Amino acid sequence: MDYNRTAKARLATRLAFFAAGFSMGCCAPFFPFVKENVSADKSQFGVLLLCLGIGAIIAMPITGILSAKRGSKPMVLLGGLSMVVLLPILVVVNSPIILALILFLFGAALGTLDVAMNVHGVEVEQIEKRSLMSNFHAQFSIGGLVGAALMTIFLSFGMPLLLSSIIASSITFFAMILTIKRLLIVNSVKQSKFMFPKGVVLLLAIFAAIIFLVEGAVVDWGALLIIDLELTPIKSAGVGYILFSIAMVIARLLGDKIIDIIGEFKVLILGVITTIFGILTILLSTLPLFALCGFMLIGLGVANLVPIFFSAAGRQKIMPAEIAIASVTTTGYAGILLGPVLIGYVAEVTTLSIAFSLLIPLVALTLISVSYTHLRAHETGR
């Protein structure tokens, strides 16, 4: 196939993923200042951040319906450009109530872009008839790393918070503008009403929630686990997340080629096994260097699982692809929001190490379910 015909659409998808990751990455260095602006303590700011997740979860199924009805292009642009507008406002708000509203809207914009860009990615993937989703998700990871690093550098050199946010917003705006003439225009007449996930879509949604839960655990609790296990000094505790992120980017950049060579099923199995081995390495290794390598193994393991789930959701015929992708995304976000909270509760009652160890049977459930589903499909010739 001549892939040059879809090169523009492929680039547009990568830009959208990068913009989403970049905007979210910029927020991480901003949030401590945002917390000070509204004079919130840790628990209050945690509740405020929950508004971001609620906004995303509400927007996601709506985006799936509208993408099925109108195509993904207008929703990609709506989500991305809304983030451009909201990012500078986020850092100047000094009222908790208004901040809650802005975070809700920012979450809704992110949720809209997240679903729509995945729908668009599946559309491009289906036209080209090859694996592309891992590379698309790699752009999100790269965007997050670039955004966090760039804003951290700016703020470290004393650049005003508002100016830093305007620069971040401008970069996001430039990326989104480049997508306008490159995004696919897809006219859809598929069913466009709300549907609960069912059949294989329900399984994919549960799998996504589990893997997102693991990612959320590493992001929110990884540094504290490193401190508890005395793997590094407190000042270096963020190294686990850095290793996790780097490994994820590398794995996603290589993911599509690996999938084309050995197939999705083997990548899923290897990914789940590697993730479990990574968790065990962190918890059981007596050598700090080996234990830290466990974070890299988790990053390598989970990197290509969610992209495969999205591709599978786009191919199934039980539900409209757009609504199926929205279901998988929404459930995944529920996992990344609720999972770290549950881990915190278990850690309070027991230890953080025990809480992390409970991730292993959850991930193993994915391995068993994927293997069983694959076996059943093979036996029935599907």
C-alpha positions, 0 to 999 in steps of 0.5 A: 500500500502507498502510505504516502496517501495517509502520511498527513493524517498519520502526522496529525494523529501524532501531533494530537497525541503529543499536544495532549501529553505535552499539556498534561506534562506541563501541569505537573510543575504548575500544580504546586504553584496552583495549590499555593494560589488557592491556599489549599492543603494537601487533602483539599487540593486532592479533592480539587484534582479529582474535579479534573478526573470527573470532567474527563470521565463525563466528557469521554462517553459524550465524545464517543457519541459525537465522534460516531455522529460527526467524525473525530476531527471536530472533537480533536480540535475542540478538545485540543484548542480548549486546553490551549485556552484553559492552561494559562487560566489554570495558573492565575485562579485564586478561588478554590471554587473557580479552580474546581470549575477550571480543572473540571473543564480542563479534564473535560477537554483532555477527555474529549481529545483523548477519545477523539485522537484514539478514534482518529488513530484507529481510523488511520490504522484501519486505512493503512492496515498495519499497527500504528497505535503504539507509536501514537501513544509514544507521542503522548509519553514524549509530550509529557516528558518534554512538557514537564522538563521544559516547564521545570527548566523555565520555572527553575530559572525564575520565569514567571508562572503565567509567562511559562503557561502562555509558552506552554499554551502556545506550543500546544496551539501550534501543534493543534493548528498543524492538525487542522488540514491533516485530520481525516474527515469521516462521515459516520452513520453508525449508531450514535447513542450511549451504550454500556460496554458489552462482550469483548468491549467490556473485557477490553475496558476491564483490562484497560482499567487494570493496566491504567491502575498499574500506571497510576500506582507507579506515578502516585506511589512509586517514589514513596515505595522507593523511600519505604524500601530505602532504595535511594535517598529521598531527593532521588526518589523520583528516579523510579518514575523517570526510568518507568517513563523512559522505558515506556517511550522506547517500548512504544516507539518499537511497539508497532514493529514488534506487533507486526512481527510476532502479533498482538497476542504474544505482545500482550502475553509478554507485556503482562509477564514483564509487568508482573516480573517488574513488580516482583523485582521491586518488592523482592530484590535486595540490591537497590540497582536491581530493584530500580530496574523493576520500574523499567520492566513495568514501563516496558511491560505496560507500554503497548498493552493499552494501545493494543486494547484501543486497536482491538476496540476499534476492530470489533463489530459488537459496538460502534468503534467510536463508542467502544473506544470511549468505553475503554478510555472512560473505564481506564481513567476510572482505574487510574483515578480510583486505583491509587486511592485504593492502594493508599487505603490498603497501604494505610491498613497494611504496608505499601509493599503489600498494596503493590503486591496486590497488583500482581493478581490483578495483572495476572487476571488480564493474562488469564483472560486474554489467553482464554479469550484467544483460545476460545476465538481459535477454537471457534475459528474467529 
